[in-house]
Amino acid sequence: MTKTTISSLSDLARLRSAPELSPEASDRLRSELREAMAHASWFTVGVMAPSAVKALEALRALERSQDWETMNVVENTAVNGPVFLKANQRGGSVRIRTEHGLGEGFLISSHGDDDNNPSTTWGPLPLNFF
C-alpha cells in the first residue's frame, strides 16, 4: 500500500492502489462515504485483491457494514493469484476472474434508477476499510 495524505474521497481517484490510511483518515472517509452513498439506489463493487478469498472477505465486510443482502458468487476462478471481483447489488451477483497487473483495493460505484442520479465511483479503498 502507498503512504499518502488523503483528506477526502476525491483524493483517492488519482490512485492506482489503495493507500494506507490512519484511523482518523479512515473514520473521516467512512463518514463522507456514508453520506455520499445515501443518495444512491444501488451499487456495484470492484475488488482488486491478491486472492479470491481476500476479495470476498472485503466484499462481505462491506455488505455487513451497509446491511446489504449477501450477493451470490456465480463465477469464480480456480486459479490462485491476483483477482478482480465484480459485484452487482441490483442483480445480486458476484463474478471473480484472475487478473494480473492490478493494484489492490476496492471501488464502490453508486447508481440511480433514473438520469437524475448519475453514477459516481469512490476508491480505491483499502481491503480492510470496513
ROSE-4610 file (N, C-alpha, C; in Angstrom, 1 decimal, always signed):
// ROSE-4610
residu = [M/M/M/T/T/T/K/K/K/T/T/T/T/T/T/I/I/I/S/S/S/S/S/S/L/L/L/S/S/S/D/D/D/L/L/L/A/A/A/R/R/R/L/L/L/R/R/R/S/S/S/A/A/A/P/P/P/E/E/E/L/L/L/S/S/S/P/P/P/E/E/E/A/A/A/S/S/S/D/D/D/R/R/R/L/L/L/R/R/R/S/S/S/E/E/E/L/L/L/R/R/R/E/E/E/A/A/A/M/M/M/A/A/A/H/H/H/A/A/A/S/S/S/W/W/W/F/F/F/T/T/T/V/V/V/G/G/G/V/V/V/M/M/M/A/A/A/P/P/P/S/S/S/A/A/A/V/V/V/K/K/K/A/A/A/L/L/L/E/E/E/A/A/A/L/L/L/R/R/R/A/A/A/L/L/L/E/E/E/R/R/R/S/S/S/Q/Q/Q/D/D/D/W/W/W/E/E/E/T/T/T/M/M/M/N/N/N/V/V/V/V/V/V/E/E/E/N/N/N/T/T/T/A/A/A/V/V/V/N/N/N/G/G/G/P/P/P/V/V/V/F/F/F/L/L/L/K/K/K/A/A/A/N/N/N/Q/Q/Q/R/R/R/G/G/G/G/G/G/S/S/S/V/V/V/R/R/R/I/I/I/R/R/R/T/T/T/E/E/E/H/H/H/G/G/G/L/L/L/G/G/G/E/E/E/G/G/G/F/F/F/L/L/L/I/I/I/S/S/S/S/S/S/H/H/H/G/G/G/D/D/D/D/D/D/D/D/D/N/N/N/N/N/N/P/P/P/S/S/S/T/T/T/T/T/T/W/W/W/G/G/G/P/P/P/L/L/L/P/P/P/L/L/L/N/N/N/F/F/F/F/F/F]
num = [1/1/1/2/2/2/3/3/3/4/4/4/5/5/5/6/6/6/7/7/7/8/8/8/9/9/9/10/10/10/11/11/11/12/12/12/13/13/13/14/14/14/15/15/15/16/16/16/17/17/17/18/18/18/19/19/19/20/20/20/21/21/21/22/22/22/23/23/23/24/24/24/25/25/25/26/26/26/27/27/27/28/28/28/29/29/29/30/30/30/31/31/31/32/32/32/33/33/33/34/34/34/35/35/35/36/36/36/37/37/37/38/38/38/39/39/39/40/40/40/41/41/41/42/42/42/43/43/43/44/44/44/45/45/45/46/46/46/47/47/47/48/48/48/49/49/49/50/50/50/51/51/51/52/52/52/53/53/53/54/54/54/55/55/55/56/56/56/57/57/57/58/58/58/59/59/59/60/60/60/61/61/61/62/62/62/63/63/63/64/64/64/65/65/65/66/66/66/67/67/67/68/68/68/69/69/69/70/70/70/71/71/71/72/72/72/73/73/73/74/74/74/75/75/75/76/76/76/77/77/77/78/78/78/79/79/79/80/80/80/81/81/81/82/82/82/83/83/83/84/84/84/85/85/85/86/86/86/87/87/87/88/88/88/89/89/89/90/90/90/91/91/91/92/92/92/93/93/93/94/94/94/95/95/95/96/96/96/97/97/97/98/98/98/99/99/99/100/100/100/101/101/101/102/102/102/103/103/103/104/104/104/105/105/105/106/106/106/107/107/107/108/108/108/109/109/109/110/110/110/111/111/111/112/112/112/113/113/113/114/114/114/115/115/115/116/116/116/117/117/117/118/118/118/119/119/119/120/120/120/121/121/121/122/122/122/123/123/123/124/124/124/125/125/125/126/126/126/127/127/127/128/128/128/129/129/129/130/130/130]
x = [+0.8/+0.0/+0.9/+0.4/+1.1/+0.8/+1.8/+1.6/+1.4/+0.3/+0.0/-1.1/-1.1/-2.1/-3.4/-4.5/-5.8/-6.7/-7.4/-8.3/-9.7/-10.0/-11.4/-11.4/-12.6/-12.8/-12.2/-12.3/-11.9/-10.3/-9.6/-8.2/-7.8/-8.7/-8.4/-8.5/-9.2/-9.5/-8.2/-7.2/-5.9/-5.0/-5.4/-4.5/-4.8/-3.8/-4.0/-4.2/-3.7/-3.9/-4.3/-5.0/-5.5/-4.3/-4.4/-3.3/-3.5/-2.4/-2.5/-3.1/-4.2/-4.9/-4.7/-4.6/-4.6/-6.0/-6.2/-7.5/-8.4/-7.8/-8.6/-9.0/-8.1/-8.5/-9.6/-9.5/-10.5/-11.8/-11.9/-13.1/-13.7/-12.9/-13.4/-13.9/-13.2/-13.7/-14.9/-15.0/-16.3/-17.5/-17.3/-18.4/-18.8/-17.8/-18.0/-18.7/-18.2/-18.8/-20.2/-20.5/-21.8/-22.8/-22.4/-23.3/-23.4/-22.4/-22.5/-23.3/-23.2/-23.9/-25.4/-25.8/-27.2/-28.1/-27.5/-28.2/-28.4/-27.8/-27.9/-29.0/-29.4/-30.4/-29.8/-28.6/-28.0/-26.5/-25.7/-24.2/-23.6/-22.5/-21.6/-20.3/-19.6/-18.3/-17.3/-16.1/-15.0/-13.9/-13.4/-12.3/-11.1/-10.0/-8.7/-7.9/-7.6/-7.1/-6.0/-5.2/-4.2/-4.8/-6.0/-6.7/-8.2/-8.9/-10.3/-10.8/-10.1/-10.5/-10.5/-9.4/-9.3/-10.3/-10.6/-11.6/-13.0/-13.3/-14.6/-14.7/-13.6/-13.6/-13.9/-13.3/-13.5/-15.0/-15.5/-16.9/-17.9/-17.7/-18.6/-18.5/-17.4/-17.3/-18.1/-18.0/-18.8/-20.3/-20.7/-22.1/-22.6/-21.8/-22.2/-22.3/-21.3/-21.3/-22.5/-23.0/-24.1/-25.4/-25.5/-26.7/-27.3/-26.4/-26.9/-27.1/-28.0/-28.1/-26.8/-26.5/-25.3/-25.5/-24.5/-24.6/-24.0/-24.5/-24.1/-23.0/-22.0/-20.9/-21.4/-21.5/-22.0/-20.8/-19.6/-18.5/-17.2/-16.4/-15.2/-14.0/-12.8/-11.6/-11.1/-10.5/-9.9/-8.4/-7.9/-6.5/-6.2/-5.1/-4.7/-3.9/-4.1/-3.3/-4.2/-3.7/-4.5/-5.8/-6.8/-8.1/-8.8/-9.8/-10.7/-12.1/-12.8/-14.1/-15.1/-16.2/-17.2/-18.5/-19.1/-20.3/-21.4/-22.6/-23.7/-24.8/-25.0/-26.1/-27.5/-27.7/-29.1/-29.4/-28.4/-28.6/-28.3/-27.6/-27.2/-26.1/-25.3/-24.3/-22.9/-22.0/-20.6/-19.8/-18.9/-18.0/-16.6/-15.8/-14.4/-13.5/-12.6/-11.7/-10.2/-9.3/-7.9/-7.5/-6.8/-6.4/-5.0/-4.0/-2.7/-2.5/-1.6/-1.2/-2.1/-3.0/-3.9/-3.2/-3.8/-3.4/-4.1/-4.3/-5.1/-6.0/-7.3/-8.3/-9.6/-10.6/-11.9/-12.5/-13.4/-14.1/-15.6/-16.3/-17.7/-18.3/-19.3/-19.9/-21.4/-21.9/-23.3/-24.1/-25.4/-26.2/-27.6/-28.3/-29.7/-30.6/-31.9/-32.9/-33.3/-32.8/-33.1/-31.9/-32.0/-30.9/-30.7/-31.6/-31.4/-30.4/-29.9/-29.0/-27.8/-26.8/-25.7/-24.8/-24.1/-23.2/-22.0/-21.5/-20.2/-19.4/-18.1/-17.2/-16.3/-16.1/-15.2/-14.2/-13.0/-11.9/-10.7/-9.7/-9.6/-9.5/-10.3/-10.3/-9.5/-8.9/-8.2/-9.1/-8.6/-9.4/-10.0/-9.3/-9.8/-10.5/-11.0/-11.7/-12.9/-13.7/-14.9/-14.6]
y = [-1.2/+0.0/+1.3/+2.3/+3.5/+4.4/+5.0/+6.0/+7.4/+8.0/+9.3/+10.0/+11.3/+12.0/+12.1/+11.6/+11.5/+12.3/+13.3/+14.1/+14.0/+13.5/+13.3/+12.1/+11.7/+10.6/+11.0/+12.2/+12.7/+12.5/+12.5/+12.3/+10.9/+9.9/+8.5/+8.3/+9.1/+8.9/+8.9/+9.5/+9.6/+8.4/+7.5/+6.4/+5.1/+4.3/+3.0/+1.9/+2.1/+1.1/+1.9/+1.2/+1.8/+2.2/+3.4/+3.9/+3.3/+3.4/+3.0/+4.2/+4.0/+5.1/+5.1/+6.3/+6.3/+6.1/+5.7/+5.5/+6.8/+7.9/+9.2/+9.4/+9.1/+9.3/+8.3/+7.1/+6.0/+6.5/+7.0/+7.4/+8.6/+9.5/+10.7/+10.2/+9.3/+8.8/+8.0/+7.2/+6.4/+7.3/+8.4/+9.3/+10.0/+10.4/+11.0/+10.1/+8.8/+7.8/+7.5/+7.3/+7.0/+8.1/+9.4/+10.5/+10.4/+10.2/+10.1/+8.9/+7.8/+6.6/+6.7/+7.5/+7.7/+8.2/+8.7/+9.3/+8.3/+7.1/+6.1/+5.1/+4.5/+3.5/+2.1/+1.9/+0.6/+0.8/-0.3/-0.2/-1.3/-1.1/-2.1/-1.9/-3.0/-3.0/-3.8/-3.2/-3.9/-4.0/-5.3/-5.5/-6.1/-5.4/-5.9/-6.4/-7.7/-8.4/-9.5/-9.8/-10.9/-12.3/-12.5/-13.8/-13.6/-14.6/-14.6/-14.6/-15.3/-15.3/-13.9/-13.1/-11.8/-10.8/-11.0/-10.2/-10.4/-11.7/-12.0/-11.5/-11.6/-11.1/-9.6/-8.8/-7.4/-7.1/-7.8/-7.6/-8.0/-9.1/-9.5/-8.4/-7.8/-6.8/-5.6/-5.2/-4.1/-4.4/-5.6/-5.9/-5.8/-6.3/-6.3/-4.8/-4.0/-2.6/-1.8/-2.2/-1.5/-2.2/-3.3/-4.1/-4.5/-4.9/-5.4/-6.9/-7.4/-8.8/-9.4/-10.6/-11.2/-11.6/-11.1/-11.4/-12.8/-13.4/-14.8/-14.8/-15.7/-15.9/-16.8/-16.2/-17.0/-17.4/-16.8/-17.2/-17.0/-18.0/-17.8/-18.5/-18.0/-18.5/-19.7/-20.7/-21.8/-21.6/-20.5/-20.2/-19.4/-19.8/-19.0/-17.8/-16.6/-15.5/-14.3/-13.2/-11.9/-12.0/-11.3/-11.4/-10.0/-9.9/-8.8/-9.4/-8.9/-9.3/-8.1/-8.5/-7.5/-8.0/-7.1/-7.4/-6.4/-6.9/-6.1/-6.3/-5.2/-5.3/-5.5/-4.8/-4.9/-6.4/-7.0/-8.4/-9.4/-9.0/-9.9/-10.8/-10.5/-11.5/-11.0/-12.0/-11.7/-12.6/-12.0/-12.7/-12.4/-13.4/-13.3/-13.9/-13.1/-13.6/-13.3/-14.1/-13.9/-12.7/-11.8/-10.5/-10.1/-10.1/-9.7/-8.2/-7.6/-6.2/-5.1/-5.5/-4.5/-4.0/-2.9/-2.5/-3.4/-2.8/-3.5/-2.5/-3.0/-2.2/-2.4/-1.6/-1.8/-0.4/-0.5/+0.6/+0.4/+1.4/+1.4/+2.4/+1.9/+2.8/+2.9/+4.1/+4.3/+4.4/+4.0/+4.1/+4.5/+5.2/+5.7/+4.9/+5.1/+4.4/+5.3/+6.5/+7.4/+8.3/+9.2/+10.1/+11.2/+11.4/+12.4/+12.0/+10.8/+10.3/+9.7/+10.5/+9.9/+9.0/+8.1/+7.2/+7.9/+7.5/+8.0/+6.8/+6.9/+5.8/+6.4/+5.7/+6.0/+5.0/+5.4/+4.4/+4.7/+3.9/+2.6/+2.8/+2.0/+1.9/+0.7/+0.7/-0.5/-1.7/-2.9/-4.1/-4.2/-3.7/-3.8/-2.5/-1.7/-0.5/-0.6/-1.7/-1.9/-3.0]
z = [+0.0/+0.0/+0.0/-0.6/-0.7/+0.5/+1.1/+2.1/+1.5/+1.7/+1.1/+1.9/+1.9/+2.6/+1.9/+2.6/+2.0/+2.9/+2.4/+3.3/+2.8/+1.6/+1.2/+0.1/-0.1/-1.1/-2.5/-2.9/-4.2/-4.3/-3.2/-3.3/-3.7/-3.5/-3.9/-5.4/-6.1/-7.6/-8.4/-8.0/-8.7/-8.5/-7.6/-7.1/-7.9/-8.1/-8.8/-7.7/-6.5/-5.5/-4.2/-3.3/-2.1/-1.2/-0.6/+0.3/+1.7/+2.5/+3.9/+4.6/+5.3/+6.0/+7.5/+8.1/+9.5/+10.0/+11.3/+11.8/+11.7/+11.9/+11.7/+10.3/+9.4/+7.9/+7.6/+8.0/+7.8/+8.3/+9.5/+10.1/+9.3/+8.9/+8.1/+6.8/+6.1/+4.8/+4.9/+6.0/+6.2/+6.3/+7.1/+7.3/+5.9/+5.2/+3.9/+2.9/+2.9/+2.1/+2.4/+3.7/+4.2/+3.7/+3.8/+3.3/+1.8/+1.1/-0.4/-0.9/-0.2/-0.6/-0.3/+0.6/+1.0/-0.2/-1.2/-2.4/-3.5/-3.4/-4.5/-4.3/-5.3/-5.3/-5.1/-5.8/-5.7/-6.1/-6.0/-6.1/-6.9/-7.5/-8.0/-7.2/-7.1/-6.3/-7.2/-7.3/-7.9/-6.8/-6.7/-5.7/-6.4/-6.2/-6.7/-5.5/-5.6/-4.4/-4.8/-3.9/-4.2/-4.3/-3.9/-4.0/-3.9/-4.4/-4.4/-2.9/-2.0/-0.6/+0.0/-0.3/+0.3/-0.4/-1.7/-2.4/-1.8/-1.5/-0.9/+0.5/+1.3/+2.7/+2.7/+1.7/+1.6/+1.3/+0.3/-0.1/+1.0/+1.7/+2.8/+4.0/+4.2/+5.3/+4.8/+3.6/+3.0/+3.2/+2.7/+2.8/+4.3/+5.2/+6.6/+7.1/+6.7/+7.2/+6.7/+5.5/+4.8/+5.0/+5.7/+5.9/+4.6/+3.6/+2.3/+2.4/+1.6/+1.4/+0.8/+1.2/+0.7/-0.8/-1.6/-3.0/-3.3/-4.3/-4.7/-5.7/-5.4/-6.4/-7.5/-8.7/-9.9/-10.8/-10.6/-11.4/-10.5/-10.5/-9.7/-10.4/-10.2/-10.8/-10.0/-10.7/-10.0/-9.8/-10.3/-10.3/-9.0/-8.3/-7.2/-7.7/-7.1/-7.6/-7.6/-8.1/-8.1/-8.9/-8.3/-8.9/-9.0/-9.9/-9.9/-9.6/-8.6/-8.2/-8.7/-9.3/-9.7/-9.1/-8.3/-7.6/-8.0/-8.3/-8.8/-7.8/-7.0/-5.9/-6.5/-7.6/-8.2/-8.6/-9.3/-9.7/-8.6/-7.6/-6.5/-6.9/-7.9/-8.4/-8.2/-8.1/-7.9/-8.9/-9.6/-10.6/-10.2/-10.2/-9.8/-10.9/-11.4/-12.5/-12.1/-12.6/-12.5/-13.2/-12.6/-13.3/-12.7/-13.6/-13.2/-13.5/-12.8/-13.1/-12.5/-11.6/-11.0/-9.7/-9.2/-7.8/-6.8/-5.6/-4.6/-3.9/-3.7/-3.0/-3.6/-3.2/-3.8/-4.2/-5.2/-5.8/-5.6/-5.2/-5.0/-6.0/-6.8/-7.7/-7.4/-7.3/-7.0/-8.3/-8.2/-9.4/-8.9/-9.8/-9.6/-10.5/-10.2/-11.0/-12.2/-12.3/-13.4/-13.7/-14.7/-15.0/-14.0/-13.1/-12.1/-11.0/-11.0/-10.0/-10.8/-11.2/-12.0/-11.2/-11.9/-11.3/-10.8/-9.7/-9.1/-8.6/-8.7/-8.2/-7.2/-6.0/-5.0/-4.8/-4.5/-4.3/-5.1/-5.0/-4.3/-2.8/-2.1/-0.6/-0.2/+1.0/+1.4/+1.6/+1.4/+1.6/+3.0/+4.0/+5.3/+5.8/+4.9/+5.2/+6.1/+5.8/+6.7/+7.7]
